[in-house]
Amino acid sequence: MAPPVTVNSINPKVIECEYAVRGEIVILAQKLQEEITKKPEAHPFEEILYCNIGNPQSLGQQPITFFREVLALCDHPSLLDKSETKGLFSSDSIQRAGKILEQIPGRATGAYSHSQGIKGLRDTIAAGIEARDGFPADPNDIFLTDGASPAVHMMMQLLIRSEKDGILCPIPQYPLYSASIALHGGTLVPYYLDEATGWGLEVSDLKKQLETAKSKGIDVRALVVINPGNPTGQVLAEENQKEIVKFCKEEGLVLLADEVYQENVYVPEKKFHSFKKVSRSMGYGEKDIHLVSFQSVSKGYYGECGKRGGYMEITGFGADVREHIYKLASVNLCSNISGQILASLVMSPPKVGDESYESYTAERDGILSSLARRAKTLEDAFNKLEGVTCNKAEGAMYLFPRITLPEKAIKAAGEAKTAPDAFYCRRLLTETGIVFVPGSGFGQVPGTWHFRCTILPQEEKIPAVVTRLTDFHKRFMEEFSD
Amino acid sequence: MAPPVTVNSINPKVIECEYAVRGEIVILAQKLQEEITKKPEAHPFEEILYCNIGNPQSLGQQPITFFREVLALCDHPSLLDKSETKGLFSSDSIQRAGKILEQIPGRATGAYSHSQGIKGLRDTIAAGIEARDGFPADPNDIFLTDGASPAVHMMMQLLIRSEKDGILCPIPQYPLYSASIALHGGTLVPYYLDEATGWGLEVSDLKKQLETAKSKGIDVRALVVINPGNPTGQVLAEENQKEIVKFCKEEGLVLLADEVYQENVYVPEKKFHSFKKVSRSMGYGEKDIHLVSFQSVSKGYYGECGKRGGYMEITGFGADVREHIYKLASVNLCSNISGQILASLVMSPPKVGDESYESYTAERDGILSSLARRAKTLEDAFNKLEGVTCNKAEGAMYLFPRITLPEKAIKAAGEAKTAPDAFYCRRLLTETGIVFVPGSGFGQVPGTWHFRCTILPQEEKIPAVVTRLTDFHKRFMEEFSD
């Protein structure tokens, strides 16, 4: 018998799921990179510039020294007993590693932990949340996970029973959400962020979309809000957040708050407020609203994507539902311990008086101020391109410019059987080596075209990116001018 | 509106899923442990002895020094530039870390990697598989994952379309499989391992169960084989493996080979053979059989559970199906880089001539020979208990003794609304602090009762375990004697 597993016999939910951030354009980029490695003159550029994904260290961002010192010491605790170690590590990293090892039963960083993560680390994280918000946080509400993605999947798995269950998601959105909803067989209920008002979130639109979904027999279970926004970069105003919280409470929706960019805010007029803080400040407690906040070590100024650390803080669920969430976490045993340690570190970095404090703040502020400058430079460059408009990146790591493509380009895309924005991104890649993700991967108002570009190329490379992009864009617009 | 998420409105697949290894008994054990911590005299024992889970380092097993040296250096690469490092690390760990960092684009251990894992590390793993099997392995067939569990979920997600899709699973089985099948909405098709022949796997039983399932309209898609066995500890004979491979080929089943205990073989008359080696030695190639092999850094002599490293090697799938597997891997971006590095290390440990070679082999052989002694001591102790019989642990980390319980105990369990084996395990826990997992969590022939016990308590603790268990068992049997 011939092996029977073909695309016609695998789970159709898998086929339906899409993930543009690592989709077609990126696969082509990897192929071009291999070709350049073998034959440097194969293409009209020397290197591929990956602006497709929020992966700062892949583009040269250096890790925060203190964090890495602590991780190395926890990986090889016998270093703590040796005198040479003092010459190689800061005193507070040695102290912190010692403290963390004491919090780990048997000092065993190689053991599975409690399914929610090591209790002592969850205590540290809860204290960090309290310090951030000014409201209490309970370590038993924290579930440490391998990055934020598995936490999102866990909640989708919990909430989605069938295609009749809907999840309200922003459009444009980070495709993890559409992928996860598709894999779990639910229905994505879109609400549109308003590009004209800097990607504003209108509660009136939420209401409208909710009613439309209900009228189709969809049981809408949760609302996803990404703040600061991905791919849009907006930072929600506190007043707006209050309206959202009120809406979720009134409509009985779980608020799934993607807050992984909480440290990435670049404009003085905006500040990050967690949805937990906002809801508690409105007087809403455990019994009023189901609230889940996702955090990750992959973003912020730390950008430790490869460490796969993160957590979700869940509040407002009954003990019986929590038992099932605990069971889901248990099926995968636990998240990786280095990621758990790092999650505790980012929620409790060095403090005034610690030996590392000065170098730590210098590293942190250097990264964040450089990101702010890069965001501004790229925003300005996009806005100078013919037919392109770009909102400000108030936060996160992305710009999501809108591009008005000439009719001839749209026609050429149709002939190439590809979406117009994907057509543009593919041409950009093959001519310049720059990798953007087409807006169609994130969702956009029908008939509009966008692309997502990270602000992560190292600062000294930004002028070259701007030049290459600008030259390409001119050629492209000339080629397809009506 | 009151928050609407209750156990009545969550995904019923989540409710159905069970995971005994971290179930009720373990939750009770954690509670008792907290009580002892607060008040040492709270219970008639000083500590909880966790024999419920294959988590060696939680019970005192030390990590392999070389592996941890390399991990620490990769976590904090600037150590490699400092002269003091030579005094703290072995020369081959420094060399290996340097080589690994060169394999990582930009030396960035904090960056997301390729969705399948870092190419250079996959090359090392493929070379390790080739050296083990004597047949070629392709790095493009390797998917690095956060332990083996996510890889198993990925395959279940790919293969299961509805409750009409079945997966043949051994009974008893490791509950990851039943949990994953339940979560993905498929049907577990059981086949029984034969306790009387040392947990033998009879292909005639496989055929019978397959036919029964087919007659009920189930489309059986895959066969799970755990070798060495969990919870049963048997090591399959090569001839038996050949029959299994032939059966899968003839019936068009994907062979899902859980080979995470490949280094854990304790008897000279048995040897581990990978299913890939067996199928290739039979002349079956890519086009003949879909084969997936799971490996993990959590088991073996390394026991690095907390690092969440592992991989699956997939062969025999068409390019289009592989694209969808790649997409599934991409939705979670990548597995953690330390786990990836460790997976490469366990498949390529120090070699003759390396500075660490001697200490590495001493550590490895010390752990494996001690595990073999512990297995034998516990097996003998179980076989001395009234009404208990226990097969040999040829491999893996577990014993799965059968217990014939007195009628009165079965009645008492019924009154306590619990399974008789769970009743026994609960009593054992509350009276001695020893944590076993009831056989009902793994599946067993109806009417028989078992429990799973790991062989992992440190060797000096084994006599106390035996004494406490033996004394408890006598009391229990007296109390419930007919």
Chai-1 contact restraints between the chains, C-beta under 6 A:
chainA,res_idxA,chainB,res_idxB,connection_type,confidence,min_distance_angstrom,max_distance_angstrom,comment,restraint_id
A,M1,B,G252,contact,1.0,0.0,6.0,A-B,restraint_1
A,P3,B,H290,contact,1.0,0.0,6.0,A-B,restraint_2
A,P3,B,G316,contact,1.0,0.0,6.0,A-B,restraint_3
A,P4,B,G252,contact,1.0,0.0,6.0,A-B,restraint_4
A,V5,B,H290,contact,1.0,0.0,6.0,A-B,restraint_5
A,V5,B,V321,contact,1.0,0.0,6.0,A-B,restraint_6
A,V7,B,D320,contact,1.0,0.0,6.0,A-B,restraint_7
A,V7,B,V321,contact,1.0,0.0,6.0,A-B,restraint_8
A,I10,B,L158,contact,1.0,0.0,6.0,A-B,restraint_9
A,N11,B,L158,contact,1.0,0.0,6.0,A-B,restraint_10
A,N11,B,R161,contact,1.0,0.0,6.0,A-B,restraint_11
A,V14,B,L158,contact,1.0,0.0,6.0,A-B,restraint_12
A,V14,B,H324,contact,1.0,0.0,6.0,A-B,restraint_13
A,Y19,B,K327,contact,1.0,0.0,6.0,A-B,restraint_14
A,Y19,B,S330,contact,1.0,0.0,6.0,A-B,restraint_15
A,Y19,B,V331,contact,1.0,0.0,6.0,A-B,restraint_16
A,R22,B,S115,contact,1.0,0.0,6.0,A-B,restraint_17
A,R22,B,S330,contact,1.0,0.0,6.0,A-B,restraint_18
A,N55,B,A111,contact,1.0,0.0,6.0,A-B,restraint_19
A,N55,B,Y112,contact,1.0,0.0,6.0,A-B,restraint_20
A,Q57,B,A108,contact,1.0,0.0,6.0,A-B,restraint_21
A,Q57,B,G110,contact,1.0,0.0,6.0,A-B,restraint_22
A,Q57,B,A111,contact,1.0,0.0,6.0,A-B,restraint_23
A,S58,B,A108,contact,1.0,0.0,6.0,A-B,restraint_24
A,S58,B,A111,contact,1.0,0.0,6.0,A-B,restraint_25
A,P63,B,G110,contact,1.0,0.0,6.0,A-B,restraint_26
A,R68,B,D75,contact,1.0,0.0,6.0,A-B,restraint_27
A,R68,B,H76,contact,1.0,0.0,6.0,A-B,restraint_28
A,L71,B,D75,contact,1.0,0.0,6.0,A-B,restraint_29
A,A72,B,A72,contact,1.0,0.0,6.0,A-B,restraint_30
A,A72,B,D75,contact,1.0,0.0,6.0,A-B,restraint_31
A,A72,B,H76,contact,1.0,0.0,6.0,A-B,restraint_32
A,D75,B,R68,contact,1.0,0.0,6.0,A-B,restraint_33
A,D75,B,L71,contact,1.0,0.0,6.0,A-B,restraint_34
A,D75,B,A72,contact,1.0,0.0,6.0,A-B,restraint_35
A,D75,B,D75,contact,1.0,0.0,6.0,A-B,restraint_36
A,H76,B,R68,contact,1.0,0.0,6.0,A-B,restraint_37
A,H76,B,A72,contact,1.0,0.0,6.0,A-B,restraint_38
A,K82,B,L88,contact,1.0,0.0,6.0,A-B,restraint_39
A,E84,B,E84,contact,1.0,0.0,6.0,A-B,restraint_40
A,E84,B,G87,contact,1.0,0.0,6.0,A-B,restraint_41
A,E84,B,L88,contact,1.0,0.0,6.0,A-B,restraint_42
A,G87,B,E84,contact,1.0,0.0,6.0,A-B,restraint_43
A,L88,B,K82,contact,1.0,0.0,6.0,A-B,restraint_44
A,L88,B,E84,contact,1.0,0.0,6.0,A-B,restraint_45
A,A108,B,Q57,contact,1.0,0.0,6.0,A-B,restraint_46
A,A108,B,S58,contact,1.0,0.0,6.0,A-B,restraint_47
A,T109,B,G306,contact,1.0,0.0,6.0,A-B,restraint_48
A,G110,B,Q57,contact,1.0,0.0,6.0,A-B,restraint_49
A,G110,B,P63,contact,1.0,0.0,6.0,A-B,restraint_50
A,G110,B,E304,contact,1.0,0.0,6.0,A-B,restraint_51
A,G110,B,G306,contact,1.0,0.0,6.0,A-B,restraint_52
A,A111,B,N55,contact,1.0,0.0,6.0,A-B,restraint_53
A,A111,B,Q57,contact,1.0,0.0,6.0,A-B,restraint_54
A,A111,B,S58,contact,1.0,0.0,6.0,A-B,restraint_55
A,A111,B,C305,contact,1.0,0.0,6.0,A-B,restraint_56
A,A111,B,G306,contact,1.0,0.0,6.0,A-B,restraint_57
A,Y112,B,N55,contact,1.0,0.0,6.0,A-B,restraint_58
A,Y112,B,C305,contact,1.0,0.0,6.0,A-B,restraint_59
A,S115,B,R22,contact,1.0,0.0,6.0,A-B,restraint_60
A,D146,B,D146,contact,1.0,0.0,6.0,A-B,restraint_61
A,S149,B,N332,contact,1.0,0.0,6.0,A-B,restraint_62
A,L158,B,I10,contact,1.0,0.0,6.0,A-B,restraint_63
A,L158,B,N11,contact,1.0,0.0,6.0,A-B,restraint_64
A,L158,B,V14,contact,1.0,0.0,6.0,A-B,restraint_65
A,R161,B,N11,contact,1.0,0.0,6.0,A-B,restraint_66
A,A179,B,V331,contact,1.0,0.0,6.0,A-B,restraint_67
A,G252,B,M1,contact,1.0,0.0,6.0,A-B,restraint_68
A,G252,B,P4,contact,1.0,0.0,6.0,A-B,restraint_69
A,H290,B,P3,contact,1.0,0.0,6.0,A-B,restraint_70
A,H290,B,V5,contact,1.0,0.0,6.0,A-B,restraint_71
A,E304,B,G110,contact,1.0,0.0,6.0,A-B,restraint_72
A,C305,B,A111,contact,1.0,0.0,6.0,A-B,restraint_73
A,C305,B,Y112,contact,1.0,0.0,6.0,A-B,restraint_74
A,G306,B,T109,contact,1.0,0.0,6.0,A-B,restraint_75
A,G306,B,G110,contact,1.0,0.0,6.0,A-B,restraint_76
A,G306,B,A111,contact,1.0,0.0,6.0,A-B,restraint_77
A,G306,B,I337,contact,1.0,0.0,6.0,A-B,restraint_78
A,R308,B,N336,contact,1.0,0.0,6.0,A-B,restraint_79
A,G316,B,P3,contact,1.0,0.0,6.0,A-B,restraint_80
A,D320,B,V7,contact,1.0,0.0,6.0,A-B,restraint_81
A,V321,B,V5,contact,1.0,0.0,6.0,A-B,restraint_82
A,V321,B,V7,contact,1.0,0.0,6.0,A-B,restraint_83
A,H324,B,V14,contact,1.0,0.0,6.0,A-B,restraint_84
A,K327,B,Y19,contact,1.0,0.0,6.0,A-B,restraint_85
A,S330,B,Y19,contact,1.0,0.0,6.0,A-B,restraint_86
A,S330,B,R22,contact,1.0,0.0,6.0,A-B,restraint_87
A,V331,B,Y19,contact,1.0,0.0,6.0,A-B,restraint_88
A,V331,B,A179,contact,1.0,0.0,6.0,A-B,restraint_89
A,N332,B,S149,contact,1.0,0.0,6.0,A-B,restraint_90
A,N336,B,R308,contact,1.0,0.0,6.0,A-B,restraint_91
A,N336,B,N336,contact,1.0,0.0,6.0,A-B,restraint_92
A,N336,B,G339,contact,1.0,0.0,6.0,A-B,restraint_93
A,I337,B,G306,contact,1.0,0.0,6.0,A-B,restraint_94
A,S338,B,S338,contact,1.0,0.0,6.0,A-B,restraint_95
A,G339,B,N336,contact,1.0,0.0,6.0,A-B,restraint_96
